[in-house]
Amino acid sequence: MKYYDTYLPYIIDDDYDWSYPAPEMQLLWRLDDLQGRLEELIAKDAPYRDGYIYSEDDIRYALPEHLSDIGKVERAIELAKDDLVHKYGLPDPDTLIFDELEVVAEDCVGQMTLLDLLSEELPKAA
């Protein structure tokens, strides 16, 4: 799970039963899959709408691979986020999702660079 790791403290506590994933966890996995599908369709320059009409339940429960246009994938993401907030009482995902650059910046604090390593290892020229 890429962007939705911040939800884990809301779902998993110390005595979490890992034998069957919680519905909230499954919904987070679905969100992650839908985000991947959206990126894939955008990269393929897929149409925003196709000629097929899906009901809201069809969009809500369809596998991401079966959604062939950008509009339906965006609607499925909206429905999944709505379920997280209203059905399971979790905070709004848009307030918890961080930009990838923020996460990378946190990980790189105090990171040693190649120049730092080489300057310590190489003998100084006289």
Backbone bond lengths (Angstrom), bond angles and torsions (degrees), N, CA, C in turn:
res aa  C-N    CA-C-N  psi(-1)  N-CA   C-N-CA  omega(-1)  CA-C   N-CA-C  phi
1 M - - - 1.446 - - 1.510 108.72 -
2 K 1.285 115.15 124.30 1.452 119.35 -174.36 1.515 111.92 -84.72
3 Y 1.316 115.99 -72.97 1.453 121.06 -168.70 1.519 113.01 -87.67
4 Y 1.307 117.64 -12.71 1.443 120.01 -168.72 1.528 112.78 -103.81
5 D 1.321 117.12 15.17 1.454 120.07 178.08 1.521 112.31 -63.85
6 T 1.318 117.81 -23.62 1.458 120.24 -179.45 1.521 112.17 -68.78
7 Y 1.323 117.08 -15.58 1.456 120.65 177.16 1.525 112.96 -78.99
8 L 1.307 118.36 -19.95 1.446 120.95 -172.78 1.527 114.35 -54.54
9 P 1.336 120.30 -40.52 1.468 118.23 177.54 1.523 113.73 -62.88
10 Y 1.325 118.04 -23.65 1.458 120.51 178.44 1.521 111.91 -78.55
11 I 1.325 116.94 -23.63 1.462 120.90 -175.08 1.527 111.51 -101.85
12 I 1.327 116.55 -44.74 1.459 121.35 -171.14 1.523 109.74 -102.11
13 D 1.310 115.70 125.70 1.452 119.81 173.69 1.531 108.15 -114.72
14 D 1.318 117.45 -168.69 1.468 120.91 -174.22 1.520 112.91 -64.93
15 D 1.323 118.49 -34.49 1.463 120.27 -178.17 1.543 110.99 -108.89
16 Y 1.323 115.88 46.29 1.452 121.85 178.71 1.522 109.79 -73.92
17 D 1.318 116.63 134.70 1.463 122.19 178.90 1.525 109.16 -87.96
18 W 1.331 116.72 109.61 1.462 121.70 -176.75 1.521 112.72 -84.03
19 S 1.335 119.09 -0.26 1.457 120.09 -176.64 1.528 111.99 -70.30
20 Y 1.331 117.49 -27.78 1.458 120.92 178.03 1.520 107.70 -142.61
21 P 1.311 118.28 123.00 1.474 119.36 -176.30 1.531 111.58 -64.90
22 A 1.300 115.51 142.47 1.458 121.66 178.72 1.527 110.01 -65.08
23 P 1.319 117.77 153.40 1.469 119.63 178.13 1.524 112.27 -58.87
24 E 1.328 116.09 -33.63 1.461 118.71 178.28 1.519 110.87 -64.55
25 M 1.337 115.89 -39.86 1.462 120.85 178.95 1.520 110.20 -65.57
26 Q 1.323 117.04 -41.59 1.462 120.11 177.75 1.525 110.94 -62.83
27 L 1.326 116.31 -37.54 1.457 120.05 178.53 1.527 111.44 -68.20
28 L 1.326 116.80 -35.49 1.468 119.98 175.91 1.525 111.09 -66.40
29 W 1.329 116.22 -39.24 1.459 119.76 176.06 1.531 110.33 -63.13
30 R 1.334 115.50 -40.16 1.466 119.75 177.86 1.531 110.52 -62.44
31 L 1.331 116.52 -42.83 1.463 120.10 177.78 1.522 110.74 -59.06
32 D 1.306 115.98 -43.23 1.462 120.64 179.49 1.533 110.64 -63.00
33 D 1.330 117.02 -43.44 1.466 121.12 178.18 1.529 111.18 -64.57
34 L 1.329 116.09 -40.15 1.467 119.38 179.30 1.523 111.57 -66.44
35 Q 1.321 117.54 -37.76 1.464 120.51 176.48 1.525 110.22 -62.50
36 G 1.324 116.34 -42.56 1.467 120.79 177.26 1.522 111.67 -62.18
37 R 1.334 115.61 -42.04 1.477 119.84 178.57 1.530 111.19 -64.66
38 L 1.337 116.36 -39.61 1.465 120.08 178.91 1.527 110.71 -62.92
39 E 1.322 117.10 -44.04 1.465 120.65 177.85 1.529 110.95 -62.56
40 E 1.330 115.81 -39.27 1.464 120.54 179.41 1.531 111.16 -64.51
41 L 1.345 116.98 -43.87 1.467 120.20 179.84 1.518 111.83 -67.50
42 I 1.323 117.06 -37.29 1.462 120.08 177.71 1.526 110.05 -65.44
43 A 1.326 116.56 -40.71 1.470 119.95 178.80 1.531 111.36 -64.86
44 K 1.335 117.04 -33.74 1.466 121.04 179.19 1.521 112.15 -80.83
45 D 1.330 117.65 -5.82 1.459 123.02 -175.60 1.528 110.05 58.77
46 A 1.343 114.84 48.31 1.462 121.69 179.66 1.528 110.22 -72.06
47 P 1.343 117.09 158.82 1.471 119.09 179.19 1.530 111.26 -69.00
48 Y 1.337 115.05 154.14 1.463 118.85 177.55 1.522 110.08 -74.77
49 R 1.298 117.49 -35.51 1.471 122.55 176.63 1.526 108.64 -133.41
50 D 1.340 115.10 141.46 1.461 118.61 170.84 1.522 107.76 -112.55
51 G 1.291 117.31 -175.48 1.457 120.85 -173.86 1.516 115.23 -81.80
52 Y 1.314 118.01 -5.92 1.454 120.12 -175.42 1.520 110.78 -88.18
53 I 1.320 115.45 145.25 1.461 121.08 179.09 1.523 108.30 -110.16
54 Y 1.322 116.02 124.67 1.450 122.35 178.13 1.523 108.44 -113.33
55 S 1.334 116.24 144.05 1.462 119.22 172.53 1.526 108.11 -75.89
56 E 1.318 115.89 168.35 1.458 119.33 -179.18 1.532 110.92 -63.62
57 D 1.333 117.21 -37.39 1.465 120.01 177.39 1.522 111.46 -67.59
58 D 1.342 117.07 -35.32 1.460 119.57 176.55 1.523 110.19 -60.95
59 I 1.324 116.23 -43.96 1.462 120.21 -179.89 1.529 110.46 -69.08
60 R 1.324 116.29 -39.06 1.474 120.57 -177.34 1.533 112.07 -63.05
61 Y 1.331 117.63 -37.83 1.462 120.42 -172.12 1.529 114.72 -110.33
62 A 1.312 117.89 -0.98 1.470 119.95 -179.39 1.522 110.33 -70.05
63 L 1.315 115.53 147.52 1.457 119.56 173.25 1.522 108.85 -65.89
64 P 1.317 117.87 144.23 1.464 119.58 -179.41 1.531 113.16 -56.12
65 E 1.341 117.62 -32.76 1.459 120.87 -179.13 1.523 111.77 -66.90
66 H 1.339 117.46 -22.32 1.458 120.90 -177.85 1.523 112.44 -88.98
67 L 1.315 117.48 -6.39 1.461 121.00 176.32 1.525 107.59 -91.65
68 S 1.325 115.56 115.55 1.466 118.60 -169.49 1.517 114.33 -106.02
69 D 1.341 118.13 1.92 1.458 118.32 176.05 1.522 110.47 -132.90
70 I 1.300 114.79 158.66 1.462 121.42 -172.86 1.522 111.51 -65.83
71 G 1.321 117.78 -38.36 1.458 121.52 -178.27 1.520 112.69 -60.93
72 K 1.328 116.75 -42.10 1.472 119.96 -179.98 1.526 111.54 -69.26
73 V 1.312 117.30 -37.03 1.466 120.37 178.13 1.532 109.96 -66.54
74 E 1.332 116.83 -42.70 1.466 119.57 177.20 1.523 111.07 -61.92
75 R 1.333 116.99 -40.14 1.471 120.58 178.25 1.524 110.46 -66.05
76 A 1.319 118.27 -39.86 1.462 121.25 177.94 1.528 110.79 -63.13
77 I 1.333 117.37 -37.91 1.465 120.84 177.26 1.523 109.87 -65.24
78 E 1.329 117.22 -43.36 1.470 120.47 177.62 1.518 111.33 -60.15
79 L 1.339 117.11 -43.63 1.458 121.11 -179.84 1.531 111.69 -64.82
80 A 1.323 116.93 -39.87 1.466 120.29 179.33 1.530 110.76 -66.25
81 K 1.324 117.46 -42.31 1.461 120.49 177.75 1.525 110.72 -65.05
82 D 1.330 116.32 -38.86 1.459 120.78 177.89 1.530 110.86 -62.87
83 D 1.341 116.93 -40.90 1.466 120.42 177.21 1.525 111.59 -63.07
84 L 1.327 116.47 -40.88 1.466 119.17 178.79 1.520 111.38 -59.06
85 V 1.316 116.44 -41.64 1.463 120.42 -175.97 1.524 111.54 -78.16
86 H 1.326 117.55 -50.20 1.461 120.39 -171.00 1.523 113.89 -89.25
87 K 1.311 117.63 -34.56 1.466 120.01 -177.19 1.527 112.04 -85.63
88 Y 1.337 116.67 -37.80 1.460 120.37 -175.42 1.518 113.65 -110.42
89 G 1.318 117.91 -4.34 1.454 121.30 175.18 1.519 115.20 70.35
90 L 1.311 117.86 24.11 1.459 121.06 178.11 1.528 109.51 -86.74
91 P 1.323 118.14 159.75 1.465 119.98 178.43 1.533 111.60 -65.08
92 D 1.304 115.06 161.01 1.458 121.45 -179.90 1.527 109.90 -61.14
93 P 1.336 118.27 125.61 1.471 120.54 -177.35 1.518 113.60 -60.54
94 D 1.318 117.81 -32.10 1.461 119.92 -177.31 1.521 111.92 -66.16
95 T 1.326 117.59 -23.00 1.462 119.71 178.42 1.521 111.70 -84.63
96 L 1.340 117.72 -18.17 1.465 120.94 -177.03 1.512 113.96 -101.70
97 I 1.319 118.26 -17.16 1.459 121.19 -175.30 1.523 108.83 -80.50
98 F 1.329 115.37 125.96 1.453 120.99 179.81 1.513 109.58 -98.50
99 D 1.283 115.20 157.34 1.453 121.51 175.19 1.528 108.52 -71.68
100 E 1.320 117.25 146.06 1.465 120.82 -179.70 1.523 111.50 -58.74
101 L 1.321 117.50 -34.73 1.460 120.40 -179.03 1.524 111.68 -64.83
102 E 1.341 117.79 -34.44 1.457 120.70 177.47 1.525 110.61 -65.17
103 V 1.336 116.25 -41.92 1.458 120.09 -179.44 1.526 110.04 -66.34
104 V 1.322 117.62 -43.04 1.460 121.82 179.55 1.521 109.91 -63.85
105 A 1.316 117.44 -41.18 1.462 120.90 -179.38 1.529 110.79 -63.24
106 E 1.335 117.34 -37.02 1.461 120.53 178.53 1.531 110.79 -66.35
107 D 1.326 116.81 -40.52 1.455 120.60 -176.82 1.522 112.48 -69.78
108 C 1.319 118.54 -26.86 1.450 121.87 -172.79 1.530 113.97 -91.74
109 V 1.296 118.14 3.66 1.462 120.13 -179.17 1.526 109.04 -65.50
110 G 1.313 116.23 124.28 1.461 120.56 178.84 1.513 114.01 74.31
111 Q 1.303 118.27 13.97 1.457 121.33 -179.38 1.526 109.53 -73.42
112 M 1.315 115.48 138.00 1.454 121.31 179.97 1.518 109.96 -81.96
113 T 1.312 117.25 134.46 1.461 120.81 179.25 1.522 109.92 -94.13
114 L 1.309 115.41 169.44 1.456 121.12 179.12 1.523 110.47 -64.02
115 L 1.321 117.15 -37.65 1.466 120.30 178.83 1.532 111.36 -64.47
116 D 1.322 116.97 -38.49 1.463 119.60 176.90 1.525 110.64 -61.84
117 L 1.316 116.00 -43.69 1.453 121.21 -179.63 1.524 111.51 -64.89
118 L 1.323 117.04 -45.51 1.460 120.75 -178.28 1.523 111.70 -67.89
119 S 1.318 118.21 -36.55 1.467 119.75 -178.83 1.526 110.91 -67.86
120 E 1.320 117.74 -26.62 1.464 120.06 178.85 1.527 111.20 -81.55
121 E 1.343 117.23 -34.03 1.450 121.72 -173.31 1.522 113.60 -85.53
122 L 1.331 118.01 -35.36 1.460 120.71 -174.69 1.525 111.27 -80.09
123 P 1.319 116.50 138.58 1.471 118.65 176.15 1.526 109.99 -71.02
124 K 1.291 115.27 147.30 1.468 121.32 179.81 1.503 110.49 -75.90
125 A 1.319 117.29 139.39 1.471 121.45 176.55 1.526 109.28 -79.51
126 A 1.321 116.33 143.10 1.459 120.54 -178.10 1.483 112.82 -86.76
